[in-house]
Amino acid sequence: MTIQAAEETPLLEMREITKRFPGVLANDKAFLSVMRGEIHALLGENGAGKSTLMQILYGAYRRDEGEIFINGKPVDFADTAAAIHHGIGMVHQEFMLVRPFSVVENIILGLRNGRSPLLGIDAAARVITKLSNRHGLVVDPFALVENLPIGVQQRVEILKLLYREAKLLILDEPTAVLTPQEKAGLFAVLRSLAAAGRSIVIVTHKLHEIMEIADRVTVMRDGRSLACIRTTETSESELAKLMVGRHVELKANKEPIKRGLPILQIEALQALNDAGRLAIRGVSLEVHAGEILGIAGIDGNGQSELAETILNLRRPIAGRVLLDGYEITDLSPSAHHARGLVYIPADRRGVGSVSDLPVRSNAILGTQRQRSWMYGLLLDQSKILTHASELVRRFGVRTAGVDFQAGKLSGGNLQKLILGREIMRDPRVIVVEQPTRGLDVGAVETVWAELLAERDKGKAILLISAELEEIMNLSDRIAVIYEGIIVGLVDAQGASVEQIGLMMAGVSEKAGDVFPN
């Protein structure tokens, strides 16, 4: 991959970009410079201003101050159509596709030719096929999007931009929903695009991917651009320190396992999803004392339904759940709590907390009716205050106080509040789903350390995560789920990313390679 010489005019320059929202300075004289044929990473904590800067570039927001230059000429994007007209395209983390439509219909949707409001499907399909072949984006133009794997849907999004002759592509967390094999394919495509002279900006928090694919990286903190560095001249640890302002431990410090007896047992569990289709297909697992059993898989393969069914938030249609040999399948969520089974959900704002209530109320959420919090017929506010203050201190929740509204906390601090609340109940089993989704590396470090500390105390932890790096770092054993079926169960110590990635794509291990539970 070749980056243009420094004296050449950048394809894109954003200078002194400032954007204010009520009470928030989102961008503070931020800068970004991208050369032709460059893969450029944009890195920063949650709230650092990355998304705002990209939304300004894509025309979704208007900047308050600063200048944008394309090929050295000043531009002003009133809307996304203006940005697209200037050759800028964006692939959002949530794909913007019409699922019942074909690939070609999605790509030409909203376009027209010079003589007619309609575009010829066959002619468009031929152009798409040429683009696909040129850049390794293998896809059938007439396939329905709803029948395509996630990785292929992402190719369709990229083809939409190429069809519109985008010169600069913005990709927001592009590997979040991909298997390792799909990620390798995406990176090959991005290198092909860069070699053809297109420029790519990747917004991501995954440091190892930045080092693998990017030519340069711009690091943001508190709305400002701190530095623009060539990846050949830096390291993951240096980037993490720039991002959060301190040294960050990027690998989990895991003690040797001291596995005890099985505590949580799941037997032939089946459950439906919200659409009434079978989402969990006969799942059987055991989670032992003192271990973390990781559930790996691409989002949407039954992970959430499994967690909800274990907690009886979703009724099973077959199978059962046992805790210490006692069946708890039909017990209420509060009864699960009472027996020592707690749940940290993926949706921390909609399910894990009550956003309108203060930190102190969220600190006892789910147990507020227990006599231990009562003083006569009323809640003992002094005891709740002491408990909430200890939680905030112990788990490093950054808040203006225990009376601060929980919904106004950052994602990382809200997650630490929920994690701390459940851990301080001293449970026997923790079911935790997507514990670090959307969190910066500093918050990830804290969450990982707390989960490992509970594991070392002999707790049984069922970890559900779409982040394969997290699964590999924390788990003692890894079960891979695909379309509601456990397709493999392996010892984490001997597992490889390639092996897990194949199973995530639905390729089962040979019977001799699967570890029994």
N, C-alpha and C positions, 0 to 999 in steps of 0.2 A: 504494500500500500504506500502510495507516495503523497506526502503533504506538500502543498505549494510552498515555494520559498517565502520567507518572512516578508520580503519587500513587496510581494504581489498583493493586490487588493483583495481583502477577504470577500467571500461570497456574502457573508452576513456580519454586520457589526451592530451591537446594541450598546449605546453609551449613556451613562448617567441616568439609567432608568429608575424612576421613582413612581410608586403606586401606593396610594393611601386608601384604606377602608375605614369606616367609623371605628376609632379607637385603636387601629392597627396600621403600622407602617410596614407593608408587605414587602416592598422593594425600596432599597435606600441607595440610590446612585449605583445600581448594579450594572455590570458590563458582561458582554459575551461576544466573542469573536470566533467565527467558524470559517475555515478555508475550504476551497473547492476540493473534493475528493477526500475529505477528512471525516473520520468517525470521532465525534466529540461527546464526552460524557459530562452531564450536569449532576453534581453530587451535593447533598446537604441533608441536614436533619429535617424532620417534619417541622413545617413552619419556617423553614429557612428562606422561602421565597421562590423555589424552583418552579413550582406549578404556575404561580402568578406570572413569572417572567415568560414562561412558554405560552400562557394564555394571551399575554400581550403580543407576543410575536405572531400568534395564530389569529389575532384580530378579535378574540373573544372579550378582551378587556381593552380599554383605552388607557394609555399611560398618562400620568399627571405631569411628568417632566421627563426629559431625555430625548434621545434621537435614535432612529433605526435607519441603517443603510443597507441596501442590497446592491452589490457590485459597485460600491462607492457612491451610490446615489441615494439621497434621503427619500424615505417612503413613510406613508401614514396610512395605516389600515383601519378603516372605519368598521369593518366586520370581517368575518372569516372568508367571505367571498373575495374580498380584496387581497387577503393574504394568499389564497389559492391562486388568484390571478397573477401574483408575483412569484409563483413557483414554490410556495411553502405548503406542505401538507402535514397532517398529524394523525398518528395511529394512537387512539386512546386505549387505556388499560381495559376498559369495557368496550368491546367491539361495537361499531355502529353499523351493523348489518341487518337486513330484513331477512329473517331466517327462512320463510317459505319461498323466497325468490331464488333464482339460479345465480351462479357466480357472475355471469355476464350481465344479468339484470341489475345486480347490486352495483357493479362497477360503472355502468352507464346511467344509473338512476340520477335524475336531475340534470342531465346533459342534453344538448340538442345540437344538430348540425346546422350548417348555414342556410339550408333550403327548407328544412322541415323541423317541426317540433319533436319529431321522433328520430331515433337512431336505428340503423339497421342492425339487428341482433347478430346476424351471420358475419357481417363485416367487422363488427366490434369483437366478436369471438376470435376472428383471425388475428386481429391486432393483439388481443390478450394472449393468444397462444405464442406469438412471436416474443412478446415481453417475457412470458413465462420461460421459454426456452433460453432466452438471452441471459437471464439472471438466476436460473435454477429454481424458479418458483412453480414447481410442477402442480398443475391444477386443471381439472376439467371445466371448461367455461360453462357447460350446460348442467353441471352438478348442482343440486339444491344445497344451499348453505346449511340447512338444518341437518343434513346427512354427513357433513364434513367434520373431521376431528378439529379440535381447537387450534392445533398448529397450522392446519391448512386454512382455517378461517383467517388466521393472522396473515397468511400469504395473500388472501383476497384483499385484505385491508391495504397491504403494501401495493398490490397491483392497481387498486383504485387510485393511489397517488401517482404511480408511474403512468397510468393511462391519461391522467390529467397533466402530465409532463412536469411533475414536481421536481425541483432541483435541490430542495432541502427538505428532508424528512425528519419529523420529530416523533420519537417512539417513547411512550410513557410506560415505564416498567415492562418492557417487552417480553421478558422471560418468566413473568409471574405465573403463567398458566401452562408452561411448557415442560415436557419431559427433558431429561438431559440430551437425548438424541434429537429432539425437536429444536432445542437450544443450539446445538452444534449446527443444525441445518440453517437456522436463522442467521447465525454468525457468518456462515459461508455466503449467504445471500447478501448480507450487509457489506462484506468485503468485496463482493462482485459489484455492488452498486457504487461503492467508493472508488473502485478501480475504473469504473466507467465515468467518473467525474462528478457523481452526485455526492452531496454532503448529508451527514446524518447526525442528529443530536439525540442521545439516549439519556433519558431521565431515569436514574436508578439509584438504589441504596446498596447494591451488591458490589462490594469492593473487588472481589475476585473477578467478577465479570468485566469491570472497568479495566482492570489490568490485562485481561485477555483480549479485549476487542477494541478498546479506544486508543486513538493516537494521542489525544490530549484530554485533560479533565479540568473543568472549572468548578471550584469548590465554593459553596455559598454558606453563610452563617448569618442569622439575624437580618436577612434581607439584603445583605451586601455580598458582593463577589470578592472573596479573599485572595484567590490566586488562580492562575491558569498554568498548568504544569503538564509537560510531556510525561506519559506513563513510563517511558524508558528511564526517566530521571527521578522516579519516586517509588513508593512502596505502599502496600495496603495499610500498614500501621501509621505511616506518615499522613496518608489521606484521612484516616480515621481521627488522628489527633487534630488535624486542621479543621475537620468537620465539627468536632464537639469541644475542642479546646483543652483536651487532656488525653493522657494515654488510655487506650481502650484495649482490653483483652479480647482478641478476635476468635479465640478457640476456647471451647469449654474445658475447664479443669476438672476432669472426672476421676473420682476415686475408683479403685477396683470394686466390682460389684459384690455384694453380700446378699445374694438372692435367698429369700425365705420361702415360706409356703404360699400357694395361691390364695389370694384374697378375693379378687373379683373374677367371677367365672361367667362367660357368655356362651350359651348353648343354643346352636341352630336358630339364631335370631333372624326373624323376617319382619319387614315393615314396609309400608307404602310411603311414597312421597306425597307432596301436596296435590299433585295431579292425579293421585290414585293409582300410580304405577308402582311396581315392586322396586324398591330402592335398596333394601338390604335383603340379601339372598342366602340365608342359612349361615350366618357368621358365627363361628365358634372360636373363642379366644380365652386365655387365662392371663391375668396380670398378677405377678408375685409381689410379695413384700420386698421392698428394697430394690425395685427395678423400675425402669422407664420402658414401657412398650410403645414404640412409635408406630403410628398408622400413616404410611406414606401413600400418596395418590394425587392425581390431578383433581382440582376442585370439581365438584359435581358428580363424584362417583360413589356417593352414599355416606361420606364421612359425617356430615351434619346430622343426617337421619340416624346414623348409628349412635352418636352421642345423645341425641334427644330420646332415643328409644331406651337406652341404658337408664336414663334418669326418669323414664315414664312421662316425659313431656310429649312423646309421640307413642301411641299405643301399638305394641307389636301385634302381628297377626299369627305369629308362631314363635316358639322358642321361649327361653327364660333367662333371667339374670339372677345370679346368686352372689351374696356377700358373706364370706366365711361359711359357706355351705348353706346359708339361709336364703330362701327365695325372696327376692325383693321386687320382682317384675311388676307387680301391681301396686306397689306402695306409692304414696304421693311424694312429690319432690321434697316436702318438709320432712317426711319420714326417712327419706334417703339421707338428708342432712343429719337427722338425729342418730342414724346408724353409722355416720362417719364417711359418707360418700358425697363429695362436693363437685361442682361443675363450674368451670370457667369458660363461658361461651365465646364464640368467634365475634358475635355482635355485641361489643362491649357497651354501646350506647342504647341499643334497642332492647336488649335482653339482660345484660349483666349489671345494669345500673338504672336508676331513675334520674334522668338528667335534671329535672326541675328541683330535686331535693339537694340539700347541702351534703358536703363530704361526710359529716358526722352521721347523718341518717343512712347514707349508703354504706357506711362502715358496719352496720348491723343488719343490713337488708337481708331478709329471709329468715332471720331469727328474732325479729323485733317483738314477736308475741311471746317469747320465752320469759319465764318468770325471773331469770337471771338479770334481765334488763328492767325489771319493774321495781317501783317503790310504792307499795300499796297497789292502787289501781292505775297508777300513772307510770310512764316511763321515767326511769332514774336518769335525768339529764346529766348529772354530775358523773355518773359511772360511764355513760355513753361518751361524754367529752374526754374522759381519761383514756378510754379505749381507742377512740378515733385519733387522739393526739399521739398515742403510742404507735398506731398503725402508720400514720404519716411519717413519724420519725424513723421507725424501723425499716420501712420500705422506700424511703426517700421520695415520697410524693411531694412534688413541688406545687404548693397551693398557697393562696393568700391567707388561709386559715381553715379550720374545720367547718366554718359556717359558709364557706365559699361554695357556690353552686357547682355540683359535680359535672354537669354538662358543659361547663366552660373550661374544664381541664383539657390539656392536650391529650392526644391519644395515648401516648406513653404513660403519662401520669394517671390517667383513668385506668389503664391496664394494671398499673402497680397498685392502685387502690383496690381493684377487684381481686387481684391475686393475693394481696395482703389480707383482705377480708376473709377469703376462703382458707388460707394457710393458718391464720390465727385461730381458726376453729379446731385446729389440731385433728384433721381428718385422718382416716385410714387409707382412703382412696381418693385420688384427684383425677378427674376427667377434664383435660384442658384442650381447647380447640383453638388453633391458630393463635398461639400466645403472643407472637411478636409481629403479627401482620401490620404493616404500616408504621412500625416503630424504627427509630434511628438506632445506630449501633450502640450508643450509650445505654438506652433503655433495654435493648436486647441483652446486653451484658448483665444487667440487673435481673431481668426475668430468668435468664438461663441459670444464674447463680442460685436464685431462690428455689427453682425446681430441683436442681441437683442437691441442694441442702436438704430438701424434704425427702428425696430419694435416699440420701445417706442416713436419714433418721429412720428408715425402714418403711416409708410410705410406698404404696403401690400407685404408679402414675401411668395413665393412658394418655399419651400425647398424640393429638391429631394435628398435622401440619402439612401444608402444601409446599413448604420450604424444605427442599431436600437437604440443604446444608444443615438446617436445624435438626432434622431427623437424624442425620449421620452423626452430629456432634453430641446429642443428648441421649439417644436411645441405647439400651442394652440389647434389645431385640427389635426387629423391624418387621411389621406385617404390612403387606402392600395390598391395597384395595383397588379393584377395577370393576366398574359397573355393579357395585354392591356385593362383590365376591372377593374373599381373601385369596389372592392368586399365589401368594408365597409368604413364608415366615422364615426369616434368616437371623443369624447372630450378627449384630451390628459390627462387631470387631473384624469379622472376615468379609463383610459385604463391600461391594464396589458400587460406585455411582452408576456405572454402565449396567450392572446386574439389576439394581433397583429400578433404573430408568426403563429397562425392557419390560419389567413386570408392571410398571405404571402404565405402559402402553398396552397391557393385556397379554403379554407373552409370559406364560407360566414357566417356572423353573422345573427342571427334571425332578422327579420324586426324590432321588437320592441327594439332591442339593437343598431340599427344603428341610429346615430344622423343625422338629416336632415341638408343639407347645406343652 
